[in-house]
């Protein structure tokens, strides 16, 4: 790191990579290579890093991802128990069908932890890549859930319409292929075919965004919330403020499978001592409409 850190009030979002793999091979997943060799993975070191980040930013958000967080409920419970109640906690999952776990097991685990979990973000896609649990599972959950669907390549309008109807009782967030997003096109609406098609199907209610991501919100009917999310493939922005001080502005930090702390998705280690002295700024979120 060459510059002091700045982050938004509350602290950068902390993404925790669980120390075990999944059986999926989703074509857009960039994490699969990291799970090829699990020899250095450590649950204990991850828990140490969770406690460390909590001590520095006791109100940051935590996101558990992988791999598949729900593939090992015992280890996931141990990690969840390390996160104090002041934090919001999100789980990115496929709600998988597994040989050694039943749907009842998943529902029981999530409902038992409903005071800890802010939302379960469930991967579902126009063209399925994994064996999906029954859609009826959503009505059994006592924890909030949202569908996350990556749209890349073809997204036929009728298939998009049917997908929205399929999950009529669950909020949906469509996501663009972030590997093609740049600072120059992040807010470009003219050439965005996904945004065009969603506007043809739904009523847009608002747009919000910041330096590295933006989100368009729609309504399907009166209550079904659909959003469309675009983000850059990295989460650190370098800027010089009005006093002439140059900062590395962090939106996300990562706890890797071996417990190592990174300051971005691009393999940059976090300078923990510098993060202890992080400068806070208001979240630069702006809304339109």
C-alpha positions, 0 to 999 in steps of 0.5 A: 500500500502506498497511500493511507486508507479511507472508507465509508462510515461503518467500514468496508464490506467484508467478504469471507471466503469459506474454507471449503469448496462447492460441487458447482462449476458456474461459468462466471465464477472467478473463485473456482481456481482458488478452491483447487488446492485446499491445503492452506485453508484454515477455519481458525485463521478465518475466525481470527481475521473476523474478530480482528476486522470486528475490532477495527470496524465494529459496524461493517457488513459481512458477506459469506461466499465461496465455494458454497457456504451451506456445504458445511453447516458446522463450520459456517455456524462457527464463523457466524458465531464469531460475528457480533450482533451489530453487524449485518450478515449476508450469505451468498448461496445456491441453496444447494441440493446435497447428498448429505444434507436435506432441504429440511436441514438447510431450512432448519439451519437458516431459520435457527440463525435468523437473528444473525442473518440479514439476508440470504442471496440465492443464485438462480439463473435464466439458464441453470448451471446447478441442481437447484433446490425446490422453489417452495423452499423460499416460503419456508424460510424465516430469514429474508431472501433475494434471488441473485441472477447474473445476466451475460450473453443472451437473455431472451425477453420472454425467458426474462419475463418468465423468470420474473414471474417464477419468483413472484414472491422473492426480490430479484437482483439481476447482475451484469457481467462485471468483467466488462464494466469500466469507470467509463461505462459504469453509468452508460445506459445507451448501450446496455441491453439488459437495462433496456429490456428491463425498462420494457418489462417493468416500471423503474422506480429509482436509480442509486450509485456510487464510485464503483457500482450502481443499481436500478430498481423496478417494480413488477406489479405493486410490490415485487421489487426487481433490481439491476446491479452493475459494478466494477471488477475491483473495489479500491479507488485512489483519489486526492482530496481537497487538502491534497492528501491521496487516499486508497478508498476501500469499498470491500475487503476480503478474508481469504480461505487461509485467513489472509486479509486483502484490500481488493478483489485483485490480490492486494494484501490489506495493510492491517496497521494502516486500516486501524487508522482508516479515515471515514467518509459518508457513503457516497451513495446518490439516488435519482428518481 
